[in-house]
Amino acid sequence: MNSFNFKYIIILIGLSSLGIILFQINWLNESYSITEKNFNESAFQSLKNVKNALKNYRASKNISIEDDSKTAYSYESKDSLFLLKFYSLPTLGSVYKYDDQFYNTMDAYRDEFLRKRNKKSSLKEFVFIIHGKRDTLSVNDYKEINVDSILNKNLSKSDIKLKHTFGFKDKKSKKWNYIGGEVLKDTLVLEKSKYILDTVEEENLHLVFYDKKQFLYKSLSFNIILSTLLVLIILFSFWYALKIILKQKRLSQIKTDFINNITHEFKTPLASISMAAATIEEPEIIKNENVVRQFTKVIKEENSRMNKQVEMILKMAQNDNLISKLDKSEVDINTIIKTITVNNSIRVEKKGGNINYHYNTKKALVIADELHIYQAINNLVDNAIKYSYNNIDIVISSKNENGYLIIEVTDKGIGIKREDENRVFDKFYRVSTKNLHNVKGFGLGLNYVKQTAEAHGGYITLKRNTIGTTFSLHLPINND
């Protein structure tokens, strides 16, 4: 995949995912605003219902002049021209007692009226209403109509089940006429309430809720869970898609490297075969039997090497293990390490490097397939040499630990990047050397080492050093 296209695909997927997430966040904010608006409307409607109940109660205590009004004192005088009425009405259930001076005053009014009733006048009706001063903001008003119950009932109808405090505050005196609901230590909370409503008798009704935000979020719990789940699905899908794309990109890179490497590997034997065949066709060469035999030997050897490489590639491509059968026997690992070190010393010394081995084992004997173990350790050494370039310094060592015999191969080469650490044991995978093909191979060496270790009940690990890498082959000592 083109790296330019890959970058823009990632950007587009990322922006799309971000847009959906932001849309979900905005949707939740809108849902919260709508829920809060409905909550506020319900709260104010509950306050209005309390206001109306209080208003109706007080209206029922107002004085109304009716013909059947119950009066503490009354006088009526009727004729064709005039009507005089005196009323003394009790208010709010109060009964007033009047002294003699009151009655004498009423008599004087009555007598004056009687004297003037024979004279024509435009006055047709006098109405006198006498009543005592009313205690308009008595605590009994709030208690008698049970404002606490009215408010709670109205809030419950709106599914608002929150702890709250409310109070009636006189506008002039700035004093609280009545406070209900939860007990307050400081009325400043009520002062700052967002729910304030004018009522009757020059007072305001204040209401404050506790844990309002938690209540609103709880009412939106389904939306929040749904949005969170959707966002998680989007993020997982983005992660999974990115993982697949990166995997395909790596596979594409592996394929490219594999093709380049296999082309390079096949060019040498093909060139040798082509050169030998062309040389044999020359008249002076074809007559020389010994020379012809030498060139045919080259052709056979190169052809055999190519066949082995093709068989190995086909076998791995078919997901078959390179190791199909083990021929186990008692093997001395130290002897194998010594042999490998000697066999590679000339190759290393030609490049001006060093290769050494150290034995730290009390038990160096294991039950294993000697050929596969030899090849596995040799592959690790070969790998260390190939990737050390001009700084070849290799140490092979063995030790016993936790029931395993551990063979370590440490180099000071180019090392392994963190992103390659978990993939170097995969089939066909090679650490990328860009367009350089000076490191030969098909990416099967370390995979073969892993298969060998697992076939013997062991495992292979690697450690990234400050300079270079250490591969550790773990083989169980008691392997039946």
N, C-alpha and C positions, 0 to 999 in steps of 0.2 A: 504493500500500500504506500502510495506517495506520502512522504512525511508532511508535505504542504496540505494535502487533502485531509490527512489524519488530524492535523491541528485544527482545521476549520470544522471538521465533524464534531470533535470534542467541544469546541466553543459553542456550536449550534445546540448540541445536546445539553450542555451546561446552562446556556441561556434559556432554553425551553423549560428545563427543570426548575430553574430559578423563577421564571415567570409564573409557573403553576404554583410554586410554593408561596410566592408573594400574593397571588390571587387568593389562595386559601387563607392567608393571614388577613388580607383585606376583607374577605367574606366573614371571617370570625369577628373582626372589628365592627363590621356593619351589623352583624347579628347581635353583638353586645350592645351597640347603640340603640337598636330597635327594642331589645329586651329592657334596657334601662328606661327608654322613653315610655314603654307600656307600664313599667313599674311605677314611674313617677305619676303617670296619669291615674293609675289605680290608687296610689297613695293620696293624691289630692282629692279624688272623688270620695274616698273614705272620710277625709277631713270635711268635705262639703256636707256629707250625710250627718256627721256629728254637729256641724253648724246648724243644719236645718232642724235637727231634733231639739237642739237647745233653743233655737228661735221659736219653734212651735210651742215648746213648753212655756217660755216666757210670754208668748202672745196669749196663751190660755189664762195667764194671770193678769193680763191688762184689763182695765175697766171698760165695760161696754154698757151703755144705757139702754135697757130694754124695759118694756112694760112690766115684765114679770121679775125684774131685778130684785134681788134680796137686799134690803137696805136696813141699816141700823137706825136711821131716822129718815122720815119722809113726810112731805106735806103737799097736797094738791088742792088747787082751787080752780074750778072750771065754770065758765059761763059762755055766752055766745060770742063775746069779744076777746076775752083774755084767758090765758092758762098759766098758772104759776106752779112750778115743781121745785121742790127741795129734795136732794138726795145726799145721804151720807153713806158711802160705800166702803166696805172693808176691802183691803187689797192684800193679795197673797195670804189669805186666811187670817189676817190680823183683825181683831175686834177693838174698836176704839171707844173709849168712854169719854163722854162730853160733860163738861161742868154746866152750872146754871147760867153762866155768862153766855155760853154758846146758845142755849135754848132761848135766852132773852133776846139775843141778837136775831135769831131766826124769827121770833115772834114779831120783832120790830119790822123786819122785812115783810112779813106777812100782813101786818096791819097797814103798812104804807100801801101795799098793793091793793088791799081791800078798799082803802079810801079812794084810790085813783081808778078803780075799775069802772066807776060810773062815768068817768070822763073819757071822751074819745081820744084815742092815741094810736099811733102806728105800731106800738109794741104789741105784739101778739103772744109771744112766749118768752118766759124767763126760765132758764134752767140753771140751777145752782148745784154744783157737785163738790162735796166736801169729802176729802179722804186724807189719810195720814201719809207721811213720807215713806217711800218704798225703798227697801234694801235690795237694789237691783242686782248686785253681784255677790249674792250669798253663796257660800260653799255648798249649801243645801241644794242649790239648783243643779250643780254638776253631779252630786251624789244621787239626787232624787231620780234623775233620768238615766243614771249609770252610764256616763260617757265612756268609761273604760270598756264596758261590754259592747257598746255600739261600735266603737272604733275597732275592737278586736274582731267582731263579727264581720264588719265590712272588709277588713284586711284579709280575713280568712276566705271570703268569697272570691277574692282576687288571687288566692293561693300565696299570699304573702304571710309566711309564718316566721317572723323575725322578732327578736327582742327589740322593744322600742320604749321611748319615753315621750310623753307629750305634756303640754302645759298651756294655760290661758294667761296671757300677760296683758295687764292694763296699759293702754297707750300713754295715759297721762302720768300716772304714778310710777310707771315702769316696774311695778311689782307683779309677782306671780299670784294670780287669784286661785289657781288650782294646778297641781302637777300630778299626773297619773302615769301608770306603766312602771317600768323599772326604776328603782330608786337611784337618784343621782347624788354624787358627792359635790358636784360643781354644776351650777345651772348654766355655765358658760357654753356647755355643749349644746344646750337648747337655743341659746342666743345665736349661735352660728348655724342653726339648722337651715337646710335648703327647702324645707317644706313649711311654709308660713302662709296662713290664711286669715283674712279679716273676718271677724265674726260680728255679733251684735254687741251693743253696750260698750263701744269704744275699747275693744280688746282684740288681741291677735291669738290665733291658735298655732302653736309651734309643735313640730313632730320631728324626732330624730330616730334613725334606725342603727342597729349594731350589726356588724359583719355583713353589710350590704353587698360588697364586692364578691365575697365568697358565695353568697346566695345567688347572685346573678350568674357567676361562673358555673355553679352547680346546676342551675337551670339550663345551661348551655352544654352540659357534660356530653350529651350524645353528639352534638355538632363538633365539639372539641376532639372527642375520641375518633370520630369519623375523619376529620381533617388530618389529625395526627397519623392515623393509619394510612390515609391516602398519601401524605407526604413521605412516610416511611417506605411505602411501595414505590413511589417515584424515585426516592434516593437509592433504594435497592436496585431498581431497574436500571438507573443510571450507572451504578457501580458495576452491575453485572454486564451491561452493554459495554462499558469501558474495559472490563476484564476480558470479554470476548474479543474486542477490537485489538487490545494489546497482545492477546494470545495469538490472534491471526497475524498481527504485525511481526511477532517474534517467529512464528512458524514460517512466515514469508522470508524473513531474514535468514532463518536456518536453511530453508530450501535454497536460497540464493548462494549462501556459503557452501552448502553441500554440493551444489552443481559446480561451483567454481573449484572446489577442492577435488571432486571426483574427476573433473576435466583435467586438472593439473596432475593428479595421480596416474591417470590413464595415458597422458601425453608421453611420459617418459618411456614406459614399456612399448607403447605403439611406435614411438620414434626409433627405439632399439630394434624392434621387429622389422620396421620399414627399412632401416639402414642395412640390417643383416640380409634381408631379402634382396635389396638392390645390389648389394656387394656380391652376393652369390651369383647373380645373373651375369656378372662381368666375365668375359671369356677366359682371362688368365686365372681367375679365382676358381671358377667351376671345375677346372682341370685338376686343382689341388685338393685332394680328398680330405686331408687333415684340416685345412682352412675351412672347407665347407662344413665339416663336422663341428668345428668350433662355432661357426655362425648358426648352424641349426640348433646347437645346444643353447645358444643365447635366445633363439626364437622360442624354444620349448620352455625355458625357464621363465621368460617374460610372459609367455602365454599362460603358464601355470599360475604365476603370481596374479595375473589379471583374473583368472577363473576363481581363485580363492577370494579375491576382493569382491567379485560379483556375487558369489555364493553367500558371503557374509552379509552383504547389503540386502540381498533378497530374503535371507532368513530373518533378519531384523525387521524388514519391512512387513513380513507376514506375522509379526508379533511372536515369533518363536524365540525361545531362549538360546543364546549361544552355547549354554551348558546344558546338554541333554542327559548326560550320564556322568556320575562320579566314580572314579576308581580309587577308593580310599585305602590308605596304608599309613603306617607310622612315619611321620615326616619330621626331620630336624630343621626347624625354621632358620636357625643360625647358619646352618650349612648353605641353605638356599640364599640367604642374604649375602653371605660371603661370595658365592658364585656370581650373583648378579652384580655385585660391586666390582669384582675383578673383570667381568665381561664388559662393563661399561666404562672402566677406568681409562682405557686407551682413547675411546671416543671423547671423553670429558677432557683428558689432558691435551688432546689436539687443539681444543678450544681454549686452553689456558685456564681450566677450572680444576676443582677438587671434588672428590667423592669419598666419603668415609663412612664406616659403620661402627656402632657401639652395641655391645651385648650387656643387657642388664637383667637377663632372665635366669631364674632358677630352674624353670621348666620350659624347655624349648621344643619339646616333642608334642605334636598334635596328630590326631587321626584325620587325614585330609587327602585330597587328590593332589599329588605333588606337581603334576603338570599344570593344573589350573592355578594353584597357589603361586608357583614360580611365575607364570605368565601375568598374574594379577599384580604381584610386587614389581615385576619388570615394567609393566605398563605405568605404574606410578613413578618409577625412576625415569622412564622414557619421557613421560609427561613433564617431569621437573626439568629435564635437560632441554626439551624443545622450547619451553616457555621461560628459560633463564637467559637466553640470548648470549650476551657477552659477560654475564655475571654468574657463572656456574659455581655454586657452592652447595653441595648436596650432602645431607647427613641421613643415614639409614640406621635406625635403632630398634631394639626390641625390649619389651618389659612385660612383667606379669602384674595384672591388676583386676581385682574383683572377679576372678575365675576366667579371665580372658588373657590370651597372649596377644599383645598389641604390637604391631609393626608400624613404625612411624617413618615417613619420608618427608624431610623438611628441605625446602629450597629457598633461595633468595632471588627468585625471578620476578616477573612483572606482577604476580599476585592475581587475585580474583576479586572482581567488584562485588559489592553487596547484592546487587540485583541479579548477578549470575550465580550466587552462592548456592541457591536451592535448585538450580537447573543443570549444573555441570554433569550430573549423573544420568541425565535423560539421554535417550537414544538420539544420535545425529546432532546433538547440541554441542556447539563449540564456542568458546569465548571468541567474540568477533575480533578479527585483526584487520578489519576494513578490507582494503583491496590487496593486502599483502598475503601471499600464499607460501611464504617460506616455512610455515609450520604445517607439516604434512599430516594427513589423517582424515577420517570420516566422522569423528565425534562418537566413536564406539568404545574407545579405550576405558574411560571411567565407568561407563555403563556395564562393561564386562567385569570390572573390578567389583562393582556393586552386586552383580549377579553371582559372582564367585563367593563373596562374603556371605550373602544370604543363603546360598546353596549349602554352605558349611555351618549354618546356624549363627552366623556373626553379622557384622555390619561395618559400614565405612563412614567415617566422618571427616570433616575438614575444618581447619582453623585458619583464619586470616591473620597473618602476623603483620607487624609494622613493615617489614620487608619480606615479601614472599608468602609461602603457604605451607601448612603442614597437613598431610593426609595420614589418617590413622586407620589401619585395617585391624579390626577386632575379630579374633578367632577363639571360640571356646576351647579350653584346654581338654576337658573331658567330653569329647565328641565321639559318640558311638556310631 
